[in-house]
Amino acid sequence: VFRFGSHGVSHIRLTELAPEDFRHEILYSKERIEEKVGQKVTAFSFPYGRGNNALVQSLNDVGYRFVVSQGKG
């Protein structure tokens, strides 16, 4: 069984974006993958391994259930 996760649309440092911009990155990526593969996307991997609390909350709000990161946090 294969499962697909998201990584954002443009592989940009999400922690440097305004909330409305990182929300677009995480939501549009999720919707496009779901459309293409026909299954729900519930996993997200932070570009450059970095995230923050605001990003985690937005990921949860749009339907992601777990996140992959590197380093602290």
HTML snippet that shows the backbone in 3Dmol.js (N, CA, C, O; Angstrom):
<script src="https://3Dmol.org/build/3Dmol-min.js"></script>
<div id="view" style="width:600px;height:400px;position:relative"></div>
<script>
const pdb = `
ATOM      1  N   VAL A   1       0.841  -1.176   0.000  1.00  0.00           N
ATOM      2  CA  VAL A   1       0.000   0.000   0.000  1.00  0.00           C
ATOM      3  C   VAL A   1       0.886   1.238   0.000  1.00  0.00           C
ATOM      4  O   VAL A   1       1.837   1.335   0.776  1.00  0.00           O
ATOM      5  N   PHE A   2       0.570   2.161  -0.860  1.00  0.00           N
ATOM      6  CA  PHE A   2       1.280   3.430  -0.913  1.00  0.00           C
ATOM      7  C   PHE A   2       0.410   4.519  -0.309  1.00  0.00           C
ATOM      8  O   PHE A   2      -0.804   4.545  -0.512  1.00  0.00           O
ATOM      9  N   ARG A   3       1.032   5.400   0.420  1.00  0.00           N
ATOM     10  CA  ARG A   3       0.366   6.585   0.962  1.00  0.00           C
ATOM     11  C   ARG A   3       1.145   7.808   0.510  1.00  0.00           C
ATOM     12  O   ARG A   3       2.375   7.795   0.480  1.00  0.00           O
ATOM     13  N   PHE A   4       0.440   8.842   0.166  1.00  0.00           N
ATOM     14  CA  PHE A   4       1.073  10.066  -0.300  1.00  0.00           C
ATOM     15  C   PHE A   4       0.938  11.150   0.754  1.00  0.00           C
ATOM     16  O   PHE A   4      -0.092  11.268   1.416  1.00  0.00           O
ATOM     17  N   GLY A   5       1.983  11.930   0.897  1.00  0.00           N
ATOM     18  CA  GLY A   5       1.978  13.074   1.793  1.00  0.00           C
ATOM     19  C   GLY A   5       2.283  14.325   1.007  1.00  0.00           C
ATOM     20  O   GLY A   5       2.579  14.270  -0.186  1.00  0.00           O
ATOM     21  N   SER A   6       2.210  15.434   1.673  1.00  0.00           N
ATOM     22  CA  SER A   6       2.420  16.725   1.030  1.00  0.00           C
ATOM     23  C   SER A   6       3.697  17.371   1.565  1.00  0.00           C
ATOM     24  O   SER A   6       4.205  17.025   2.631  1.00  0.00           O
ATOM     25  N   HIS A   7       4.187  18.315   0.781  1.00  0.00           N
ATOM     26  CA  HIS A   7       5.422  19.009   1.129  1.00  0.00           C
ATOM     27  C   HIS A   7       5.316  20.497   0.775  1.00  0.00           C
ATOM     28  O   HIS A   7       6.315  21.217   0.775  1.00  0.00           O
ATOM     29  N   GLY A   8       4.095  20.945   0.476  1.00  0.00           N
ATOM     30  CA  GLY A   8       3.889  22.317   0.028  1.00  0.00           C
ATOM     31  C   GLY A   8       3.934  22.399  -1.489  1.00  0.00           C
ATOM     32  O   GLY A   8       4.295  21.432  -2.160  1.00  0.00           O
ATOM     33  N   VAL A   9       3.575  23.531  -2.015  1.00  0.00           N
ATOM     34  CA  VAL A   9       3.514  23.722  -3.464  1.00  0.00           C
ATOM     35  C   VAL A   9       4.880  24.048  -4.051  1.00  0.00           C
ATOM     36  O   VAL A   9       5.270  23.476  -5.069  1.00  0.00           O
ATOM     37  N   SER A  10       5.604  24.958  -3.421  1.00  0.00           N
ATOM     38  CA  SER A  10       6.814  25.492  -4.059  1.00  0.00           C
ATOM     39  C   SER A  10       8.105  25.259  -3.284  1.00  0.00           C
ATOM     40  O   SER A  10       9.126  25.870  -3.598  1.00  0.00           O
ATOM     41  N   HIS A  11       8.080  24.389  -2.282  1.00  0.00           N
ATOM     42  CA  HIS A  11       9.262  24.071  -1.487  1.00  0.00           C
ATOM     43  C   HIS A  11       9.935  25.320  -0.936  1.00  0.00           C
ATOM     44  O   HIS A  11      11.159  25.452  -0.965  1.00  0.00           O
ATOM     45  N   ILE A  12       9.122  26.219  -0.440  1.00  0.00           N
ATOM     46  CA  ILE A  12       9.602  27.466   0.152  1.00  0.00           C
ATOM     47  C   ILE A  12       9.674  27.291   1.670  1.00  0.00           C
ATOM     48  O   ILE A  12       9.016  26.410   2.223  1.00  0.00           O
ATOM     49  N   ARG A  13      10.449  28.101   2.327  1.00  0.00           N
ATOM     50  CA  ARG A  13      10.515  28.065   3.791  1.00  0.00           C
ATOM     51  C   ARG A  13       9.211  28.623   4.355  1.00  0.00           C
ATOM     52  O   ARG A  13       9.012  29.837   4.399  1.00  0.00           O
ATOM     53  N   LEU A  14       8.346  27.745   4.775  1.00  0.00           N
ATOM     54  CA  LEU A  14       7.018  28.141   5.231  1.00  0.00           C
ATOM     55  C   LEU A  14       7.065  29.047   6.450  1.00  0.00           C
ATOM     56  O   LEU A  14       6.172  29.874   6.636  1.00  0.00           O
ATOM     57  N   THR A  15       8.081  28.910   7.277  1.00  0.00           N
ATOM     58  CA  THR A  15       8.193  29.738   8.480  1.00  0.00           C
ATOM     59  C   THR A  15       8.459  31.202   8.148  1.00  0.00           C
ATOM     60  O   THR A  15       8.351  32.057   9.027  1.00  0.00           O
ATOM     61  N   GLU A  16       8.801  31.507   6.908  1.00  0.00           N
ATOM     62  CA  GLU A  16       9.070  32.885   6.501  1.00  0.00           C
ATOM     63  C   GLU A  16       7.871  33.544   5.828  1.00  0.00           C
ATOM     64  O   GLU A  16       7.953  34.699   5.412  1.00  0.00           O
ATOM     65  N   LEU A  17       6.760  32.822   5.718  1.00  0.00           N
ATOM     66  CA  LEU A  17       5.574  33.338   5.041  1.00  0.00           C
ATOM     67  C   LEU A  17       4.527  33.845   6.024  1.00  0.00           C
ATOM     68  O   LEU A  17       4.493  33.433   7.184  1.00  0.00           O
ATOM     69  N   ALA A  18       3.681  34.736   5.547  1.00  0.00           N
ATOM     70  CA  ALA A  18       2.513  35.173   6.314  1.00  0.00           C
ATOM     71  C   ALA A  18       1.534  33.996   6.394  1.00  0.00           C
ATOM     72  O   ALA A  18       1.536  33.137   5.513  1.00  0.00           O
ATOM     73  N   PRO A  19       0.704  33.947   7.431  1.00  0.00           N
ATOM     74  CA  PRO A  19      -0.229  32.831   7.597  1.00  0.00           C
ATOM     75  C   PRO A  19      -1.095  32.533   6.376  1.00  0.00           C
ATOM     76  O   PRO A  19      -1.293  31.366   6.041  1.00  0.00           O
ATOM     77  N   GLU A  20      -1.614  33.556   5.707  1.00  0.00           N
ATOM     78  CA  GLU A  20      -2.455  33.288   4.535  1.00  0.00           C
ATOM     79  C   GLU A  20      -1.650  32.661   3.395  1.00  0.00           C
ATOM     80  O   GLU A  20      -2.195  31.894   2.600  1.00  0.00           O
ATOM     81  N   ASP A  21      -0.367  32.980   3.313  1.00  0.00           N
ATOM     82  CA  ASP A  21       0.480  32.408   2.270  1.00  0.00           C
ATOM     83  C   ASP A  21       0.869  30.966   2.574  1.00  0.00           C
ATOM     84  O   ASP A  21       0.842  30.121   1.679  1.00  0.00           O
ATOM     85  N   PHE A  22       1.233  30.666   3.835  1.00  0.00           N
ATOM     86  CA  PHE A  22       1.567  29.269   4.111  1.00  0.00           C
ATOM     87  C   PHE A  22       0.318  28.398   4.099  1.00  0.00           C
ATOM     88  O   PHE A  22       0.399  27.207   3.798  1.00  0.00           O
ATOM     89  N   ARG A  23      -0.834  28.973   4.423  1.00  0.00           N
ATOM     90  CA  ARG A  23      -2.076  28.196   4.331  1.00  0.00           C
ATOM     91  C   ARG A  23      -2.347  27.797   2.874  1.00  0.00           C
ATOM     92  O   ARG A  23      -2.753  26.666   2.605  1.00  0.00           O
ATOM     93  N   HIS A  24      -2.124  28.723   1.939  1.00  0.00           N
ATOM     94  CA  HIS A  24      -2.273  28.384   0.520  1.00  0.00           C
ATOM     95  C   HIS A  24      -1.321  27.254   0.135  1.00  0.00           C
ATOM     96  O   HIS A  24      -1.721  26.309  -0.544  1.00  0.00           O
ATOM     97  N   GLU A  25      -0.068  27.347   0.566  1.00  0.00           N
ATOM     98  CA  GLU A  25       0.921  26.314   0.245  1.00  0.00           C
ATOM     99  C   GLU A  25       0.482  24.929   0.719  1.00  0.00           C
ATOM    100  O   GLU A  25       0.581  23.955  -0.026  1.00  0.00           O
ATOM    101  N   ILE A  26      -0.001  24.843   1.950  1.00  0.00           N
ATOM    102  CA  ILE A  26      -0.337  23.524   2.499  1.00  0.00           C
ATOM    103  C   ILE A  26      -1.669  23.002   1.991  1.00  0.00           C
ATOM    104  O   ILE A  26      -1.830  21.796   1.801  1.00  0.00           O
ATOM    105  N   LEU A  27      -2.624  23.893   1.769  1.00  0.00           N
ATOM    106  CA  LEU A  27      -3.941  23.452   1.328  1.00  0.00           C
ATOM    107  C   LEU A  27      -3.961  23.115  -0.159  1.00  0.00           C
ATOM    108  O   LEU A  27      -4.494  22.075  -0.545  1.00  0.00           O
ATOM    109  N   TYR A  28      -3.395  23.968  -0.993  1.00  0.00           N
ATOM    110  CA  TYR A  28      -3.390  23.709  -2.434  1.00  0.00           C
ATOM    111  C   TYR A  28      -2.628  22.434  -2.759  1.00  0.00           C
ATOM    112  O   TYR A  28      -3.060  21.649  -3.602  1.00  0.00           O
ATOM    113  N   SER A  29      -1.505  22.226  -2.098  1.00  0.00           N
ATOM    114  CA  SER A  29      -0.733  21.004  -2.301  1.00  0.00           C
ATOM    115  C   SER A  29      -1.566  19.769  -1.941  1.00  0.00           C
ATOM    116  O   SER A  29      -1.599  18.792  -2.688  1.00  0.00           O
ATOM    117  N   LYS A  30      -2.229  19.829  -0.800  1.00  0.00           N
ATOM    118  CA  LYS A  30      -3.074  18.716  -0.338  1.00  0.00           C
ATOM    119  C   LYS A  30      -4.183  18.415  -1.343  1.00  0.00           C
ATOM    120  O   LYS A  30      -4.394  17.264  -1.726  1.00  0.00           O
ATOM    121  N   GLU A  31      -4.886  19.463  -1.765  1.00  0.00           N
ATOM    122  CA  GLU A  31      -6.002  19.279  -2.697  1.00  0.00           C
ATOM    123  C   GLU A  31      -5.554  18.706  -4.034  1.00  0.00           C
ATOM    124  O   GLU A  31      -6.221  17.833  -4.588  1.00  0.00           O
ATOM    125  N   ARG A  32      -4.439  19.185  -4.552  1.00  0.00           N
ATOM    126  CA  ARG A  32      -3.933  18.694  -5.851  1.00  0.00           C
ATOM    127  C   ARG A  32      -3.531  17.227  -5.776  1.00  0.00           C
ATOM    128  O   ARG A  32      -3.846  16.450  -6.677  1.00  0.00           O
ATOM    129  N   ILE A  33      -2.843  16.848  -4.718  1.00  0.00           N
ATOM    130  CA  ILE A  33      -2.433  15.452  -4.576  1.00  0.00           C
ATOM    131  C   ILE A  33      -3.657  14.561  -4.431  1.00  0.00           C
ATOM    132  O   ILE A  33      -3.733  13.507  -5.063  1.00  0.00           O
ATOM    133  N   GLU A  34      -4.611  14.969  -3.610  1.00  0.00           N
ATOM    134  CA  GLU A  34      -5.828  14.170  -3.430  1.00  0.00           C
ATOM    135  C   GLU A  34      -6.571  14.000  -4.751  1.00  0.00           C
ATOM    136  O   GLU A  34      -7.086  12.922  -5.046  1.00  0.00           O
ATOM    137  N   GLU A  35      -6.623  15.049  -5.530  1.00  0.00           N
ATOM    138  CA  GLU A  35      -7.274  15.007  -6.836  1.00  0.00           C
ATOM    139  C   GLU A  35      -6.569  14.024  -7.774  1.00  0.00           C
ATOM    140  O   GLU A  35      -7.223  13.263  -8.488  1.00  0.00           O
ATOM    141  N   LYS A  36      -5.253  14.042  -7.769  1.00  0.00           N
ATOM    142  CA  LYS A  36      -4.470  13.197  -8.676  1.00  0.00           C
ATOM    143  C   LYS A  36      -4.457  11.728  -8.274  1.00  0.00           C
ATOM    144  O   LYS A  36      -4.543  10.857  -9.139  1.00  0.00           O
ATOM    145  N   VAL A  37      -4.353  11.435  -6.979  1.00  0.00           N
ATOM    146  CA  VAL A  37      -4.186  10.043  -6.549  1.00  0.00           C
ATOM    147  C   VAL A  37      -5.465   9.413  -6.012  1.00  0.00           C
ATOM    148  O   VAL A  37      -5.524   8.198  -5.824  1.00  0.00           O
ATOM    149  N   GLY A  38      -6.492  10.228  -5.764  1.00  0.00           N
ATOM    150  CA  GLY A  38      -7.765   9.691  -5.320  1.00  0.00           C
ATOM    151  C   GLY A  38      -7.780   9.144  -3.907  1.00  0.00           C
ATOM    152  O   GLY A  38      -8.557   8.244  -3.590  1.00  0.00           O
ATOM    153  N   GLN A  39      -6.916   9.691  -3.055  1.00  0.00           N
ATOM    154  CA  GLN A  39      -6.933   9.299  -1.645  1.00  0.00           C
ATOM    155  C   GLN A  39      -6.632  10.513  -0.783  1.00  0.00           C
ATOM    156  O   GLN A  39      -6.002  11.472  -1.228  1.00  0.00           O
ATOM    157  N   LYS A  40      -7.096  10.453   0.463  1.00  0.00           N
ATOM    158  CA  LYS A  40      -6.869  11.558   1.394  1.00  0.00           C
ATOM    159  C   LYS A  40      -5.389  11.675   1.736  1.00  0.00           C
ATOM    160  O   LYS A  40      -4.696  10.671   1.902  1.00  0.00           O
ATOM    161  N   VAL A  41      -4.923  12.892   1.838  1.00  0.00           N
ATOM    162  CA  VAL A  41      -3.555  13.177   2.248  1.00  0.00           C
ATOM    163  C   VAL A  41      -3.611  13.673   3.687  1.00  0.00           C
ATOM    164  O   VAL A  41      -4.209  14.711   3.971  1.00  0.00           O
ATOM    165  N   THR A  42      -2.990  12.932   4.584  1.00  0.00           N
ATOM    166  CA  THR A  42      -3.030  13.294   6.007  1.00  0.00           C
ATOM    167  C   THR A  42      -1.636  13.526   6.583  1.00  0.00           C
ATOM    168  O   THR A  42      -1.510  13.837   7.768  1.00  0.00           O
ATOM    169  N   ALA A  43      -0.598  13.384   5.781  1.00  0.00           N
ATOM    170  CA  ALA A  43       0.779  13.560   6.250  1.00  0.00           C
ATOM    171  C   ALA A  43       1.419  14.755   5.552  1.00  0.00           C
ATOM    172  O   ALA A  43       1.157  15.026   4.380  1.00  0.00           O
ATOM    173  N   PHE A  44       2.254  15.456   6.293  1.00  0.00           N
ATOM    174  CA  PHE A  44       2.960  16.614   5.751  1.00  0.00           C
ATOM    175  C   PHE A  44       4.400  16.572   6.225  1.00  0.00           C
ATOM    176  O   PHE A  44       4.672  16.274   7.387  1.00  0.00           O
ATOM    177  N   SER A  45       5.317  16.872   5.323  1.00  0.00           N
ATOM    178  CA  SER A  45       6.732  16.973   5.657  1.00  0.00           C
ATOM    179  C   SER A  45       7.161  18.422   5.472  1.00  0.00           C
ATOM    180  O   SER A  45       7.026  18.983   4.385  1.00  0.00           O
ATOM    181  N   PHE A  46       7.679  19.025   6.539  1.00  0.00           N
ATOM    182  CA  PHE A  46       8.092  20.423   6.457  1.00  0.00           C
ATOM    183  C   PHE A  46       9.258  20.596   5.493  1.00  0.00           C
ATOM    184  O   PHE A  46      10.260  19.891   5.610  1.00  0.00           O
ATOM    185  N   PRO A  47       9.145  21.536   4.527  1.00  0.00           N
ATOM    186  CA  PRO A  47      10.304  21.862   3.708  1.00  0.00           C
ATOM    187  C   PRO A  47      11.442  22.358   4.610  1.00  0.00           C
ATOM    188  O   PRO A  47      11.214  23.164   5.512  1.00  0.00           O
ATOM    189  N   TYR A  48      12.616  21.893   4.374  1.00  0.00           N
ATOM    190  CA  TYR A  48      13.802  22.230   5.152  1.00  0.00           C
ATOM    191  C   TYR A  48      13.708  21.757   6.602  1.00  0.00           C
ATOM    192  O   TYR A  48      14.524  22.141   7.440  1.00  0.00           O
ATOM    193  N   GLY A  49      12.705  20.919   6.892  1.00  0.00           N
ATOM    194  CA  GLY A  49      12.569  20.340   8.221  1.00  0.00           C
ATOM    195  C   GLY A  49      12.128  21.284   9.303  1.00  0.00           C
ATOM    196  O   GLY A  49      12.225  20.952  10.484  1.00  0.00           O
ATOM    197  N   ARG A  50      11.642  22.461   8.934  1.00  0.00           N
ATOM    198  CA  ARG A  50      11.331  23.471   9.936  1.00  0.00           C
ATOM    199  C   ARG A  50       9.863  23.877   9.900  1.00  0.00           C
ATOM    200  O   ARG A  50       9.285  24.083   8.833  1.00  0.00           O
ATOM    201  N   GLY A  51       9.273  23.987  11.086  1.00  0.00           N
ATOM    202  CA  GLY A  51       7.896  24.438  11.229  1.00  0.00           C
ATOM    203  C   GLY A  51       7.754  25.244  12.498  1.00  0.00           C
ATOM    204  O   GLY A  51       8.742  25.522  13.178  1.00  0.00           O
ATOM    205  N   ASN A  52       6.536  25.619  12.819  1.00  0.00           N
ATOM    206  CA  ASN A  52       6.262  26.324  14.062  1.00  0.00           C
ATOM    207  C   ASN A  52       4.826  26.037  14.483  1.00  0.00           C
ATOM    208  O   ASN A  52       4.096  25.345  13.774  1.00  0.00           O
ATOM    209  N   ASN A  53       4.426  26.560  15.620  1.00  0.00           N
ATOM    210  CA  ASN A  53       3.093  26.272  16.149  1.00  0.00           C
ATOM    211  C   ASN A  53       1.976  26.750  15.227  1.00  0.00           C
ATOM    212  O   ASN A  53       0.967  26.059  15.080  1.00  0.00           O
ATOM    213  N   ALA A  54       2.133  27.906  14.609  1.00  0.00           N
ATOM    214  CA  ALA A  54       1.102  28.423  13.701  1.00  0.00           C
ATOM    215  C   ALA A  54       0.925  27.490  12.499  1.00  0.00           C
ATOM    216  O   ALA A  54      -0.199  27.235  12.066  1.00  0.00           O
ATOM    217  N   LEU A  55       2.029  26.988  11.969  1.00  0.00           N
ATOM    218  CA  LEU A  55       1.952  26.043  10.855  1.00  0.00           C
ATOM    219  C   LEU A  55       1.278  24.748  11.281  1.00  0.00           C
ATOM    220  O   LEU A  55       0.427  24.226  10.560  1.00  0.00           O
ATOM    221  N   VAL A  56       1.642  24.233  12.424  1.00  0.00           N
ATOM    222  CA  VAL A  56       1.045  22.990  12.915  1.00  0.00           C
ATOM    223  C   VAL A  56      -0.460  23.168  13.085  1.00  0.00           C
ATOM    224  O   VAL A  56      -1.229  22.277  12.721  1.00  0.00           O
ATOM    225  N   GLN A  57      -0.887  24.286  13.625  1.00  0.00           N
ATOM    226  CA  GLN A  57      -2.320  24.547  13.791  1.00  0.00           C
ATOM    227  C   GLN A  57      -3.023  24.601  12.442  1.00  0.00           C
ATOM    228  O   GLN A  57      -4.103  24.032  12.285  1.00  0.00           O
ATOM    229  N   SER A  58      -2.428  25.275  11.471  1.00  0.00           N
ATOM    230  CA  SER A  58      -3.028  25.351  10.135  1.00  0.00           C
ATOM    231  C   SER A  58      -3.086  23.978   9.473  1.00  0.00           C
ATOM    232  O   SER A  58      -4.073  23.647   8.815  1.00  0.00           O
ATOM    233  N   LEU A  59      -2.042  23.186   9.642  1.00  0.00           N
ATOM    234  CA  LEU A  59      -2.044  21.826   9.092  1.00  0.00           C
ATOM    235  C   LEU A  59      -3.190  21.019   9.684  1.00  0.00           C
ATOM    236  O   LEU A  59      -3.897  20.313   8.965  1.00  0.00           O
ATOM    237  N   ASN A  60      -3.367  21.123  10.977  1.00  0.00           N
ATOM    238  CA  ASN A  60      -4.469  20.429  11.642  1.00  0.00           C
ATOM    239  C   ASN A  60      -5.825  20.941  11.140  1.00  0.00           C
ATOM    240  O   ASN A  60      -6.738  20.151  10.898  1.00  0.00           O
ATOM    241  N   ASP A  61      -5.951  22.242  10.987  1.00  0.00           N
ATOM    242  CA  ASP A  61      -7.210  22.847  10.555  1.00  0.00           C
ATOM    243  C   ASP A  61      -7.654  22.375   9.172  1.00  0.00           C
ATOM    244  O   ASP A  61      -8.851  22.240   8.920  1.00  0.00           O
ATOM    245  N   VAL A  62      -6.703  22.124   8.276  1.00  0.00           N
ATOM    246  CA  VAL A  62      -7.075  21.714   6.909  1.00  0.00           C
ATOM    247  C   VAL A  62      -7.085  20.201   6.720  1.00  0.00           C
ATOM    248  O   VAL A  62      -7.347  19.724   5.616  1.00  0.00           O
ATOM    249  N   GLY A  63      -6.804  19.433   7.784  1.00  0.00           N
ATOM    250  CA  GLY A  63      -6.993  17.994   7.698  1.00  0.00           C
ATOM    251  C   GLY A  63      -5.771  17.105   7.745  1.00  0.00           C
ATOM    252  O   GLY A  63      -5.893  15.888   7.614  1.00  0.00           O
ATOM    253  N   TYR A  64      -4.595  17.682   7.929  1.00  0.00           N
ATOM    254  CA  TYR A  64      -3.418  16.834   8.118  1.00  0.00           C
ATOM    255  C   TYR A  64      -3.475  16.253   9.527  1.00  0.00           C
ATOM    256  O   TYR A  64      -3.978  16.893  10.450  1.00  0.00           O
ATOM    257  N   ARG A  65      -2.960  15.046   9.683  1.00  0.00           N
ATOM    258  CA  ARG A  65      -3.016  14.390  10.993  1.00  0.00           C
ATOM    259  C   ARG A  65      -1.641  14.111  11.582  1.00  0.00           C
ATOM    260  O   ARG A  65      -1.529  13.878  12.785  1.00  0.00           O
ATOM    261  N   PHE A  66      -0.599  14.127  10.769  1.00  0.00           N
ATOM    262  CA  PHE A  66       0.744  14.029  11.325  1.00  0.00           C
ATOM    263  C   PHE A  66       1.736  14.744  10.441  1.00  0.00           C
ATOM    264  O   PHE A  66       1.512  14.931   9.245  1.00  0.00           O
ATOM    265  N   VAL A  67       2.859  15.148  11.063  1.00  0.00           N
ATOM    266  CA  VAL A  67       3.872  15.960  10.427  1.00  0.00           C
ATOM    267  C   VAL A  67       5.235  15.317  10.624  1.00  0.00           C
ATOM    268  O   VAL A  67       5.528  14.746  11.675  1.00  0.00           O
ATOM    269  N   VAL A  68       6.053  15.423   9.596  1.00  0.00           N
ATOM    270  CA  VAL A  68       7.426  14.946   9.663  1.00  0.00           C
ATOM    271  C   VAL A  68       8.331  16.178   9.660  1.00  0.00           C
ATOM    272  O   VAL A  68       8.147  17.104   8.871  1.00  0.00           O
ATOM    273  N   SER A  69       9.310  16.163  10.560  1.00  0.00           N
ATOM    274  CA  SER A  69      10.220  17.284  10.695  1.00  0.00           C
ATOM    275  C   SER A  69      11.612  16.731  10.964  1.00  0.00           C
ATOM    276  O   SER A  69      11.800  15.516  11.044  1.00  0.00           O
ATOM    277  N   GLN A  70      12.575  17.611  11.103  1.00  0.00           N
ATOM    278  CA  GLN A  70      13.908  17.200  11.520  1.00  0.00           C
ATOM    279  C   GLN A  70      14.402  18.177  12.557  1.00  0.00           C
ATOM    280  O   GLN A  70      13.992  19.338  12.569  1.00  0.00           O
ATOM    281  N   GLY A  71      15.247  17.736  13.396  1.00  0.00           N
ATOM    282  CA  GLY A  71      15.776  18.607  14.434  1.00  0.00           C
ATOM    283  C   GLY A  71      14.823  18.747  15.590  1.00  0.00           C
ATOM    284  O   GLY A  71      13.952  17.900  15.789  1.00  0.00           O
ATOM    285  N   LYS A  72      14.976  19.809  16.356  1.00  0.00           N
ATOM    286  CA  LYS A  72      14.162  20.058  17.532  1.00  0.00           C
ATOM    287  C   LYS A  72      12.723  20.416  17.149  1.00  0.00           C
ATOM    288  O   LYS A  72      12.477  20.975  16.080  1.00  0.00           O
ATOM    289  N   GLY A  73      11.780  20.089  18.032  1.00  0.00           N
ATOM    290  CA  GLY A  73      10.412  20.554  17.838  1.00  0.00           C
ATOM    291  C   GLY A  73       9.436  19.507  17.431  1.00  0.00           C
ATOM    292  O   GLY A  73       8.255  19.803  17.243  1.00  0.00           O
TER     293      GLY A  73
END
`;
const viewer = $3Dmol.createViewer("view");
viewer.addModel(pdb, "pdb");
viewer.setStyle({}, {cartoon: {color: "spectrum"}});
viewer.zoomTo();
viewer.render();
</script>
